Amino acid sequence: MSSLAPDIQTMPTPLERPKHHYLNHNKSIASWLFTLDHKRIGLLYMVTVLAAFAIGGIFAILLRTELWAPGPLFSADKTKAWNLYNHFFTLHGAVMVFMFIIPAVPAILGNFVLPIMLGAKDVAFPRLNLLSFYIYVIGSCFLAYNLLSGVLYVIVGHPVLWGGYGLDTGWTFYTPYSTTASDSGVLLATLGAFILGFSSILTGLNFIATVHMLRPKGMTWFRMPLFIWATYATALIQVLATPVLAITLLLLVAERALRVGIFDPTIGGDPVLYQHFFWFYSHPAVYIMILPAFGVISELITTHSRRHIFGYHFIALSSIAIALLGFLVWGHHMFTSGQSPLANAIFSLITFSIAIPSAVKVFNWVATLWGSSIHLRTPMLYALFFIGLFTIGGLTGLHLGTLSTDIHLHDTYFVVAHFHYVMVGSMLFAFIGAIYHWFPKIFGRMCNDRVGQIGAVITFVGFNMTFLIQFVAGAEGMPRRYATYPDAFQIYHQISTIGAYIISLGMFITLYNWVVGLFWGPIAPANPWGGNTLEWHTASPPPYDNFSVSPEVGDPYEMQIWEPDPNGNGWVKNPEKAAAAAAASHGHGHGGAH
């Protein structure tokens, strides 16, 4: 049975913010720049990652604007217009993948939420955590430098800055575009991605150590929140897969700098070898992007439907299964690259098998929702949209995993649409829903729920308008990455471009809501949603050391112990129900699936 939740903005708020919390613990700039507090580091990541998202989004709009009509738009000179287009789609892809999608949920929410969910004071290695942030900033600066210098190079006609050819190879740095014969800032760009990889590795190591070393007494593996399971699985991939990308990019740098034949066929290299190395990392990287989003959705679904998560064990173990199987399917990106028929068949089979643990999550989320009391607040709206978008992305992936259909659809807009549904649509909606969900805990204030819902619906409509039509264009043969196209495809591109502008409107509404909520939103109660994971057992915003006393560990999804506060200030624990739930939990031995 579904019910609209009362608008928390209309409730009386005789609340006061805690006098001492992590935001005002020390207000100097130096205390922020050199902080070892995981919560502040999470906020530093939030500022830089959202800035990267804005940059990537601007280039996406420029891309779609250029594609409004077949001819050149930004310059009467076709060569200059097409070169600008190459820079636009390359920088959009590189910034979105390496600077936003991969680090967004683990770096921001993993840093802020994971230690509090564990009842810990910080991550296992606070100094390593700060180092990983600055490594991320340095690597991002290299890509941002390429962004500026490349556009200036095209506009002026010659390099304006040192090495200022920019990047126009595509975000995958495929040969021959990245070979020694091309005037491109591949060295700086690959060095930036190389540095970013170290940030990812250090963050992953820190999270693995934190989960192993800092779990409180009573929190067994099957009492951990599912967000921690997802973050842990993501960290395993980061540590195991990212070094492969680092080595590949280092070999690419060595080839360009020393003219050693590794990938460039003109000097004795093998371009297909590069594809194997790149996709051996990049397909696990798909799950670096999406696994944390799975963890977020598990938290949002159970909290805002007021029901224990269905099939806890299956959801938890499916995260590990996805992490392991993700290393075995890279070859499905290379069905048309000359692999043997046997290799193609094996990769196709494994590709279908990895859909099983993903489907397990979706079925368990739907089973959780069935018969529950759904509160259609903004976080829940994003969670429901996520399930729809991810289902579309997953089902269309079956066509790309099937050999006969992939031959036709490979390198078309069908692939672009599938990728955006799985990576951008699903991950982005989970990320925004997570920010809304934990916004009260992070900042101690509430966002306007109605404005959030409007922004969510507009973004959802714009996203489907942008990418759903691209499945049709790709099936009819529209190749991706082309700056111009036959007139028959113009209607598809125009619908897609209008949708991109609608997405931008939704993003502006979301940003407006966050800014207003940050400065003028109502004061948040400690537990505004009635969640039972440990971060809701402390004040909003949390104190510097997270907990004044060690929190009691129980079943993280026992929702019945929380009841709406009679004064309208969030949710409060019912002592009798809490005692009964604790006794039942100890009787079962662990908090498993109900």
N, C-alpha and C positions, 0 to 999 in steps of 0.2 A: 504494500500500500504506500503510495507516494504522498508526501505532504510538503507544502511550501514551508520552509523554516521562517520563524519570525525575523524580521529585519533587525539585526543587532544594533543598527544605528539608532533605532527608535526606542531602545530600551533605556531606562534610567541608569546613569553611570555615576553613582556616588563613590567613584574609585579615585585613588591617587597612585601615581607612578611610584615605584619603589625609589627611595631617596638615593640608594647606592646600587648601581648596576654597571655592567661592563662598558656602557657608552660613556659614562661620566667618571669612570674609575681614575682616569688621568686624561685631561683634555688637551695636552700639548700635542703639537704636530709630530714631534719626535716620538711620542708614546704610540702614535699610530703607525709611523713608518718603520719602527723597530719593535713592534709588538710581538709577543709570543703567544698572545691569547688567540685561540683557534677561532673565536667568534669574530674578532676584529679582522683577522686574516680572511675569513669568509666574506666580510664586507668589502675589503680591498679587492678581492677577486670579483665581487659583484659589480663594482664601479668599472673595472677594466674590461670584464667580459661583456657587460652591457654596452660599453663604448664600441667594442669590436662588433657586436650585433648591429649597432646603428650603422657602422661603416659598411658592413656586408649588405645590410638592407638597402642602403643608398645605391650601391652598385647593382643590386637586383632591380631596383626601379629604373635605373639608367638602361639596363639590359632590355627590360620589357618595353621601355619607351622607344628604343632603337628598332625593336621588332614590330612596332605598330603597323608599319608599311614595308613593302619589299625593298624600296630604295634607301639610300643613305639619309640619315636625319640630322646628325650632329655636325656634319660638314659636307659641303658640296663636293669636296675632293673624296672620291670613293676610297682611295687607298688609305687616307687618314681616317675616314669613318670606320672602315673595316678594322684598322689597327686599334682604334679606340674600343671597338666592340670586343676584340680579342682580350684587351686589358680588362674590360669590364667583367666578362664572364670568368676570367682566370682569377681575378682578385675577389670577386663575389664568392667563388667556390673555396679558394684558399683561406680567406678570412673566416667564412662561416664554418668550415670544417675544423681547421686547426686552432682557431682563436675563440670560437663560440661553442659549437655543438659538442666537441669532445670535452672541454673543461667545464661547461656551464653547471650541470647538476653536481658532479663530484667535487669540483673546486669550491663552489659557493655553498651549496646545501650540505654536501658531505662534510666540509670543514665545520660549518656552524652546527648542524644537527647531530651528526654521528656521535661525537663524544658525550653530548647531553643525553642522547638516547641510551648510552651505555652507563649513565650515572657517573661519568668520569669528569675530572677537572680540566683535562686537555687531551690532545692527541699524544701518542707515545713519544714523538720526537718534535717538540715545538720549534726548535731552531731549524730543523730540516724543513718544517712546514713553511716557515718564513722564507727560507732559501728557495724553495720551489716556486713561491709567488714571484720573487724577483727574477728567477730564471724565465718564468712565463713572460714577464714584462720585457726583458731583454730580447727574447725570441720574437715577441710581437712587434717590437720596434723595428727589427730587420724587415719584417713583412710590410709594416706601415711605410718604411722608407721606400721600398719597391713600389708601393701604391702611389706615392707622390711622384717619384722620379719617372715612373713609366708613363703616367698621364702627361707630365710635362714634356717628356721626350717626344710623344706623338704630336702634341700641340705645337711645340717649337720647331721640331724637325731634327734636332740633334741633342745629345745628352747635356742636360743642364747641371746635374749633380754627378758626383763620382760614381762610375759604374751605372749611370742612370738610364739604362734601357728598359727598366721595369720588368714585368713578368707577363708573358702572353702564351705560355705553354699549355694552359689548362692546369687545374689544381693537382693533377696526377703527375706532372712533370714527365710525361711520356717522351721517349725518344721516337722520332728524330727531333722533336721540337726543342728538347733540352740538350742537344748535342753541341759540340764545339763550333759548328758552322753557324749557329743562330746567334743573332745579336739580342740577347735576352739576359736579364739580371738573375739568371738561374743560381749563380754562386751565392749571392746574398739571400735569395729566397730559400734555397735548400739549407743554408746555414741557419736561417731563422727557424725553419721547421725542425731542424736537427736539435737546436737549443730547446724548443718547445717540448720535444720528446723527453728530454731529461726532467723537465718539470712534471710531466705525466708519470714518469717512472718513480720519482721521489714521492709524489703524492700517493701513488699506489702502495709503495713500500710502507709508508706511514700508516695508511689505513689498515693494511694487513696486520702490522704490529699492534696497532691500537685494538683491533678486534680480538687478537689472541691474548694480549697482555692485560688489558684494562677492563674486561668484562667483570661486573661486580659479582659478589657471592650470590648464588642462586640463579644467575642468568646463564643457563646452559645454552648450547647451540640452538636448541629448539624452543627457547624462550626469547630469542633475539627478534626484534622487529624485522619485518620483511625488507624495509629500506636498508637495513644493515646487511642483510643477506645479499641484496642486489649490489650494494656498494662494494662489498667484499669480493664478489665475483668479478666486478668491473676492475678492481685493483689487481686481481690475478692476471687478467688480460693485459692491463697496462704494463705490468712488470715483465711478462713473458713475450708480448708481441712488439712493444715499442722499440726494443733494441734492434729488431729486424729492420724497421724503417730507418733508424739512425744509421745502421751500417750501409743500407742501400743509398741513402742520401750522401753519405761520406764517400762511397764509391763513385757516385755521380760527380761530386766535387773534384775527386782525384782525377777522373777522366777528363774533365774540362780543364783543370789546372795543369795536369802533367801529360795530357794526350795519351793516356794508357787505354788501350782498347778493351772496354768492359761491356758497354751497352751500345756504342755507336758502331754500326756495321761498316762505315767507311774506314775505320781504323782497326777492324778485326773483332768488334764486339758483337753481342747478340741482343737485339732489342727485346726479344721475348723473355730473356732472362730477367730484364728489368721488371716486366709485367709480373712474373712469378714472385719476385722479391716484394714488389709494391703491394700486390693483393694479398700476399701471405700476412702482411700487417693490416692492410686496409679493410679486409673483411672482418677480422676480429675487432677492428676499430669501429665497425658498424655497431657492435654490441657494447663497446665502450660508450657509444652515444646513447643506445637505447636501453641497456640494462638498468642504469640508474632511474630512467623514466619509469620502467616497470615497478621499481621499488616505490617510487612516489605514488603511482596509481594505486598500489595495494594499500598504502596508508590513507589516501583520500577516500577510496571506496568504503573501507570499513568504518572510518570515523564518521563520514557524512551519511552513511546508511544506517548507523547505530546498530551494527550487527557484527558478530565475530566473523573474521575472514573464513571463507569456506576453503577447505583443503590446504591448510597451512603448510604441511610437510611437502605437498606436491609443488606449491608455488616456490618454497624455499629451495628445494633440490633442483627444480627446473632452471633456476638461475645458474647453478653450477653446471648443469648439463649444457646450457646455451654457451657458457664460457668455454667448455671443452670442445664441443662440436664446431664452434666458430673457427677453430684453427684448421678444420679439415675441408672447407668448402671454397677456398679461394679460386679454384679452377673454373668455377661457373662464370667468372668474369672473362674467361678466355676461350669460350667455345668456338669462336671464329678465328683463333690465333694459330691454328695448325696443330693442336693437340691430337693425340691418337684417339680413335673412336672409343677404345676401352677407357681411357682416362676421362673422356667426356661423359661416358655412361656412369662411371663411378662417382664423379663430382655431381652429376645430376641426381643420383640416388641419395647421396649424403645431404644435398641441398633440400630434398623433400623431407629427410629425417629431422632436420633442425627445425622444421615447422612444428614438430610435435610439442616440444617444451614451451614454445611460444603460444600454441593453441591451448595448452594446459592452463596457462595464466588467464587467457581470455575467458575460457569456460568457467574457471573458478571465480573470476570477478563477477560474471553474469549470475552465477549461482549465489554469490553473496548478496547481490542486489535483489534477487527473487524473493518476494514476500517481506522485504525489509521496509523500514521507515525512511525513505529517501528525503533528505533535506537538500533542496535545490539551491544551495548557496553557490557562490562563484567557483570555489575550488571543485565542488562536485560537478558543476557544469563542464569544466575543463576535463575532468576525468571521463565523463560520459562521451564528450567529443573525441577524446583520445581513443577510446575503444572503437568508435566508428572509423576514425581515420586509419588506425593501425590495422584494422580488419581489412579495409580496402587495400592498403599497402601490402599486407601479407598475401592476400589472395591473388593480387596481380603479380606478385613475385613468383607464383607457380608457373605462369606463362614464360617467365624468363629462366626458370630452372628446367623447363621442358626443352629438349634439344631442338625439336622440329619447329616450335614457335619462336624460340630465341634467335634462330638464324634470321628470321624475318624482322624481329623487333629489336635486335641488337643495334646500338648506336642510333636509336630513334628517340623521339620525344616520349614514347612509352616508357623508356628507361628513366628519363628525367622525371616524369610524373610518379613512377613507382618509388624512386629514390626520395623524392620530396614528401610523399605520403608517409614513408617509413621513418625517415630521418628528421625532416623539418617539421612536418605536421604533427607527428606523434610526439617527438621529443620537445618541440616548442610548446605544445599545448600542456604537456606534463610539467615543463619548467615553469610556465606562467601560473598554472594551477598550484604548483608547489610554493611559489612566492606568495600567492594569496593565502595559502593554508598556513604558512609559517610566518607571514608578515607580522601578526600580532606578537609572536614570540620574539622575533628579531628586533622590532622597533618599539614594541609596547603600545602600539596604536592600531586602530581598525581602519580598513579601507571601506568605502561606500559599496555595499553589496550590489545595489541596483545598477550603479555605473559599471561595476565589474561584469555583471551579467550582459549588459548591452555591448561592452567591448568584446566579450567572449563570442557572442552571437555574430557580430559583424566580422570578426576575424575568421570564424568558422565558415561563414558564407563566402567571404573573399577567397579563402584558401581553396575551397572546392571549386569555385568559379575559375581560379587560376589554373589548377592542375588537373581537374577531372577531364576537361576538354582536351588536354594534352595526350591522354590515352587514345583518344580518337585520332588526333593528328599523327601520332606515332604509328598507329595501326595502319594508317593510310600512306605511310612512307615518309613523313617529315623527319629529316635527319637532325640530330641535336648539334648544337654549337655553330650552326650556319648563321651568318649575319643577314642573309637575304634568302628569298624563297619564292616559288611560283605563286601567282595570284590566287590559286585555288585554296591555299592554306591561310590566306589573310584573315578570314573570319575567325579561325581558331586563335590566331595570335592576338587579335583585337579583344576577344573575350577574355583571354588569359591576361592581357595587360590591364584591362579594367579591374579584374579580380585582384591583381597585385596592388593597385591603388586602394582598393577596399581593405585589403590586409593592412596597408599603411595607416588607414583611418582607425582601424581597430587597435593597432599598436599605439597610436597617439592617445587614444582614449584610455588605454591601460596605463601608459606612462603618466598621464594627467592624474588618474586615480591614485597611483602610488605616491606621487609627489604631494598631492593634497592630503592623503592619509598620513604620510610621514610627518608633516608639519601641523596639520589641523584635525587629524582624525580623532575620534573618541578614544579615551584611554582603554586599553585592552585588559580584560581580566586574565588571570593566570591560565585559565583553560576555557577559551571562548567556544570551542567546538565539541567539548566532551570527549577528547581523545584520552587514551590510557597509556600511551608510550611515555617514557620517563621525562621527556622534555616538557610535558604538560603538568608535571608535578613540581615545577619550580616557577618563580615569578616571571612576569613579562614586563620589560626585558629581563633576562637572567642576571643574577649577580655575577661578579667577576669570577668567582670560583664555582659557578653553576648551581651548587647546592649547599645550603647551610648545614644540613645533616644528610647522611647517606640515605638515598631513597629506597623504599621497599620494592623489591623486584617481584612481579607477578606476571600473569598472562597479559601481554601487551594489548590484546584485542578483546579483553573482557569489558564491554561497553556498559553493561547493566549497572555497574557500581556508581556511575555518574548520572546525576539528575540535574535538570535546569534549576538554577538558583532562584529562589522565590523573589528576590529583588531584581531579577533580570540581568545579573552580572555573570554571564557565562554559565558554566556547569560546576557543581560541587559534588564531592564524594559522599555517598551514603554509607555511614560507618557499618551498619548492619549488613548491607549487601556486600561491602568490601570484605568483611570478616568471613562471610559465607563463601565468597568466591575464593578467598585465600585458602580456606579449609579444603574446598573442592579441588583446587589446583594442587595442593600438597598431596591430596589423596591420589590424584592421577600421576603424580611424579613429574610432570612437565606440562608446559602450555602448548599442547598440540592442536590439531584440527578438531573442531567440535562437530 
